[in-house]
Amino acid sequence: AVSLDGGKEQGSAYAGQLMLGTDVDLQRLMGWNGATLKVYAINRHGTNLANSDIGNSTSVQEIYGGQGTRLANFTIAQKLFDDRLELEAGRSVANIHFLGSDLCGYFQGNSACGNPTYVFRTSNFTWWPVSSWAAHAKAWVTPTVYVHVGAYEVNPTQAEDGEHGLNWSSRDRTGVIVPYAIGYKTEAASVRFPAMYELGGWQDNSDYTDPLTDRNGNPARLSGLDYATRNGRSGAFFRFEQQVTRPDADSARGLVLFGSVLKGTSGQLIEDHFLELGLVQRGTFASREQDNIAFVVTQQRYSDDALEDLSLARAAAGGSGTPHSSQYMMELSYGIQVTPQLRIAPNLHYIVHPDQFNDPSRTRDLPNALVAGMRVDWAL
């Protein structure tokens, strides 16, 4: 990715991810009906353009984070009752089971993919590839309606540099996060316009840092004391994906609309709400059925506590005023399927009112930022 204009300064950064994994059918291997062993290891490398040049705290490189080589997933999945109940447990992460979408493969930025960034800013939602003890269950009440619930250990030490995913101790656990959802989903094989609608939330019963006050309830920027440690916060979400055009019933080509709303429901939060709206056109031309064009825009609205803290930090550095209350991030991408194994997707990002959380002592707002990127996916 290259910062072309605005932000902190102009520059470039590369982030890469190599994943090796396998799904082992345990029925074929040892006669265990309906069971699958899922093992994935990952290496992440490179640098973060948001830190080095843009200056904000939401990356335009979705695969940056959890650097190094790690065991990202080691679980056993079990299907029961004619596949109407799906169970999975072991070492895993919440964000590949909840609030994820295949549409993320069409984008590069981290505001919307691999999950709406709000859930990571306002909870200890565990994220790929930083695995911990995990379990989730999905029950299909009807062929199109499901309920889904999970529980994930929150263990911040697992995200530290040098961790490899093989330390399975719970000694440093700070709590558990429980996401849940009820949804409606149809598939392209059974309906002309497949859709997904989901309503859910999360209960985070783990420790976090107050965005404004110390243990005495005073602004930590003024008192000089550490920010208070809190426990327990929650949130809710609604999201949807709806295909609205499909010229050929034998093809997935067509326009898909998607969006989400996320809102905190308890706790002292750094953000108030998150909004997302986007589209993906699969098959840009009849002769380019595997190409796509995609666009997404998101809003992150900061909480009053977070804005007050930033205002105090700015004043202490000799500045004045309060940073903008919202950050808007947009991405336009064109995906080219070069071969069945190779896909490249040049993209443009525009960030309106980049947030100040990476540098709270800035005396002036960051300028709006224009960024160019190139996503390359190669299936070995």
N, C-alpha and C positions, 0 to 999 in steps of 0.2 A: 504494500500500500504506500501511496505517496501523498503527502500533504502539499497541495498546490497553492493554497491561499488561506489566510486567516490563521486562527489558532495561536499557538505560542510561537512557532517558527516553521519554516519549511524543511522537509526532510523525508526520508523513506524508511521503511521497516519491512522485514520478512518474518512470517511465522509459519511453521510447518508442523505437520502431524503425520506420524506413521503408525498405523494400527495393524496388528496381527491378531487373529482370533478364530475361534471355531465353535460351532454348535454340534455337540455330539448326541446323536439319537441313542439314548440308553436302552430303548426297546430292541433295536437291532444289535447293540453291543452286548447286552446282558439280560434281555428279556423283561426290562422294567417298563411296563406299558405306560405311555403318555408322558415319559420323563425326558428332559433334555438338559445336558450339562453345557453351560455357556461360559467360555473362557476368553477374555480379551485383554491383551497387553498393548500399551501405547507409549510412544515417545513423542513429546512435544519439545520444540526448540524454536529459537528465534527471539525477536524483540517486539515490544508493544508500541505502536505508533502513538496511541493516546497518551502514554507516559512521556515519550521522548519529544513529540512535536506538536500534537494537537493541544494537550494540556488538560483535557477533561478526564473523567473517570469511567466512561463507558467505551469499550474498545470497538474499533471497526474491524477487528480480526477475531472472529468467533473462536478460533482454535488456539488462542493464546490463553495460558493459565494452567497451573498444575505442571510446570515445566519438569523435564527429565523423563525417565523411563519408569513406568508404573504398571502394576497389575490393576486394571480398571474395573474388571468384572470377573467374578468367580461364583456362579450361582447354579442351583438346580431349579428348573422350572417343571411343574407338574400340571397336566391337564386332566380334569375329571368330569364325569357326568356328560359324556359326549361333547367334550370341549367347552361346556357352558361355565365351568369354573377353572380359572387359571391361577396357580400359586407359584411364587418364586421367592427364594430366600438364599442368603449367602452374603458375599461382599459385592456391593453395588452402589448406585447413586440414584437419588430421587429424580433427577431431571431427564433420565432416559425413560422413565415410566410415567411421569406426570408433566403436563404443560409442554410436551414436546410435539413436534410435527415434522412430517416428511417434507413439507414445503420449505423448511429451513435449508434444505439442500440447494435452493435457488438463490440464497443470499450469503453475504460475507460478514455483515456487521453483527454486533453483539447486543444491540438494543432489543431486537426481536428474536434472534436465534442464538444458540439452539433453544432458548426459552425466553419469555419476556423477562428482561433484566430486573424488573421490579421485585420479583420474588427473591432474588439474591441480595437486593439492597435492604429488604425489610424482614428477612428471616435467614435462618441458617440452613436453607434448602441445600442439600448436598448436590454436588455437580461433578460431571465427567471432567477428568478421569480420577478424581480424588475419592476413592471408594472407602466405605465403612460398613458395619453390619447393617443389613437391610432385609426387609420382607414386604411383599405386597400381594394383594389378592384382587382379582377382577371377576365378577360374576355377571354373566349375561342373563338378565331377567327374561328377555325376549330375544329373538335374533338380531334386534337393532338397538335395544336398550340395555345399558350396563351400569353397575355400581362398582366403584374402585376405591380401595383404601390401602395405605401403606404406612410403614414405620421405619425411620432411618436414624441411626446413631449419629449424633453431632460430635465430632472429634477434630477440633481445629488443628491439632498437631499433624494430622494426615496431609494437610495442604502445604506443609513447610518444605522448603528446598531440601533435596536429598532424600525425601521419603520415597518409598518404592512400592507401597501397597501390600507389603508382606508382613508388616507389623500389625497383628490382629488383636492386640491388647486393647481393652476398654478403659485402661487406667486414666487416660486424659479426657474421657468423655465429659461433656458439659450438659448433656440432655438428649432429647429425642424430638424429631419433627415428624408430624403425622399429616400428610396430605390426603385429600379425599375428593371424590368427584362422582357425579351421576351424568351419564351422557347418552346421546342418541347418535348412531353411526350407520351409514349405509355404504355399500361397495359398488364400484363401477360394473361389476359382473351382474348385479341384480337390479339396478335402477339406472335410468338415463342420466340423472344429475345427482351423483353421490354427494353426501353431506356429513358433517360432524357438528353437533352442538353439545356443549359441555358446561356444566355449572358445578363449582366446587370451592375448595378453600384449603387452608392449612392451619394447624395448631402447632406452634413452635415452643416447646417446653425446654428451652436451653438458654444459656447465658448470652448476653449481648451488651454492647456499650451504648449508654445513653448518648444521643446526639448533641445534647446541650449542657446538662447539669452535672455537678459533682455529687458526692454522697450526702451533702447537706442541702441539696436542692438549689444551689447557686450556680450561675454560669461558670463552667470550668475555665473558660478563657479569662475570666476576671479573677477567680480565686487562686488559680495556679495549681489546684488539686487535680488529681486524675478524674476523668469522666467516670460517672457511676456505672457499676455493673448491674444490669437488670436481668430478670428471668421471666420469660413468657410473653409471647406476642402472637398475633394471628392475622389472617387475611382471607379474602374471598376473591373469586374470579368468575368471569363468564367469557367464553370464547367460541368461535364458530369457523367452519370452512364450508363453503357452498359452491359447487360447480354450477355455472349459469349458462354456459353454451357447450355444446358437444355435437359438432357437425356429423360425426360418424360414430355410430353405436359400437363399432368394433375397434375404436381407438380411444385413448384417453385425451386426445387433443381437445382443447377448449379452454375457456376462461374460468378461473377459480377465484372467488372473493374470500377474504379471511379477515378476522379481527379479534380483539380481546380487550377486556376491561379488568384491571386489577385494583383492589382497594384494601388498605389496612383496616382491621376491625378492632384491634387492641394493641397496646404497647406504645413505647416512645419511638417513633419511626423517623427515618431520615427522608422518606418520600411519602407524599399524601396519596397519589394515585398514578396510574399508568394507563395510557390509551394507545391502541394500535389498529391500523387499518391498511390493508394491502391487497394486491392482486397478482396472480400468476397466469400468464397465457402460455399453456403448453402447446407446442407446435405453432411456430410463428408463421410458417407458410406450409402449404400442402406438401411441398417438396422437402421441408425441413421439420418433419413431425417430431423429432426428438429435441429440437431447439426450444428455447423459451425466452420470454421477456417477463421481468418481475419488478414490482415497485412496492415499497412499504414506507410508511411514515409513523413515527411514534412520538408520544409526549410523555415526559417524566416530570411530574409536578412535585416540587419539594415541600416538605413540611415547614410549618412556622418555626419549629424548634431548630431545624437545620439552617434555615435562612437567618435566624437570629445569631446562631453561632458563627456563620460566615461573616455577618455584618460586624460582629465584635472583633473577629480576627482581622478584618480589613481596617477597622478603626485603629487597632493596636499597631498596625504597620504603617499608619499615616494616611490611609485612604478614607473615603467616606461613602455613604450609601450602602445599599444592599444588592447583591447579585440578582439577576433575573430569577423569577420564581419557577420557570419551566425550561427544560431543554427539549428541543425538537430535532429528531434525527431522521433523515430520509436516505433511501438507497434505491437506485435504478440499476438493474443488472440485465445483461443479455447473455444467456448460456448457449454455447455452441458444442454440440455433441460431435467431436471430431472423429472418434471411433467408438465402438461399443464400450471400450475401456477408458477412454480419455475424454474429459469434458473441461472446457475452459470458459470462464465467465468474467469478462471485463465489467467493471461497475463504477458508479459514481456515488459519492456520499456528500450530503450537505448538512451541516450541523448548525442549527440556529441557537444562539445563547449557550455555548459550551459551558458545562457546569464547572464550579470552582473547587470541588472537593479534593482534587490532587494537589492544589496549591491555595489553601484558604487565606494565606496572607497576601495574595495579590491585591494591589491597590486599585486596579482597573479591571473591567470585564474583559474576558477573552473575546477577540473578534470571531464572527461566524467563520466556519471552516469548510473548505472544499477539499475533498479527498478523492483520489482515483485509486482503484484497486484491481487486482486480478486474482480470481480464485481458480485453482487448478485441482481437479479430482482425477486420480489415476487408480483404477482398480487393478491391482497386480494379479 
